[in-house]
Amino acid sequence: MSNKITAENLLGMKSRGEKITSLTAYDASFAHILDEAGIEVVLVGDSLGMVLQGESTTLKVSMDDMVYHTTLVSKSCQRAMLVADMPHLSYTSPEQALINASRLLDEAGAEVVKLEGGEDIAHIVDHLTSNSVPVCGHVGLQPQSVEKYGGFKIQGREQEEADQILKDAQALEESGAMMIVLECIPATLATTITAEINIPTIGIGAGVDCDGQVLVVYDLLGISGRSPRMTKNFLADSGNIRDAVADYVDAVKSGGFPTDEHSY
């Protein structure tokens, strides 16, 4: 097995124009498949609330849920970087955020925590990174704010919104975030953000020019019961899970995924 993926590795990939691959996992078996396939970043997403627990949003996922599933996934991530979501209302203050992030890192084995928000949470990201907690940001469509949006809707189509999302990404970088997820924003905006900041961008429904791509693994396999535009069923052609993941890796690395069909 190759050496463990680090933040320095991901920065090097960005500088060389090498695409970063990421998928979600919620248990040891799936994490093992992703790790063996060469996925650089495995995300224990609060998407588990929807694809595992059957909820319509991620809002009911608890810290205990995240700690449990991150612990399972950590057992299989020998090479991949392990990122875990901070669930809804788990980082309402810098002090609370540090306590909960420490649970994911020290108790569950995560290497990075992911928070949704931009300028509004920059002070929390700064507090975490100042206390040696690696942070991944998340801007654009923020699933934990879905009730505010009135549903899962593309963000950044209006110029004022686009300008704010760029400011959010810049604020996260300045606060010490080591990478940022860009979700459901126009591909042109994602291209601009990727060029403007020095840390890697990981897109989902944000076009091919992001430094990397992430999908919910159950969407990639066509078993989540939903088919949002930014996803593709890689199992349909491959016929088995390992080949589907390998095909995803190849498609992202070659720039073959996402296409315009999967972007906004």
Secondary structure, DSSP 4 states (H G I P E B T S, - for coil): -PPPP-HHHHHHHHHHTPPEEEEE--SHHHHHHHHHHT-SEEEE-TTHHHHTT--SSSTT--HHHHHHHHHHHHTT-SSSEEEEEPPTTS-SSHHHHHHHHHIIIIIT--SEEE--BSGGGHHHHHHHHHTT--EEEEEES-GGGHHHHTSS-----SHHHHHHHHHHHHHHHHTT-SEEEEES--HHHHHHHHHH-SS-EEEESS-TTSSEEEE-HHHHTT-SS---TT---SHHHH-SHHHHHHHHHHHHHHT-SS-GGG--
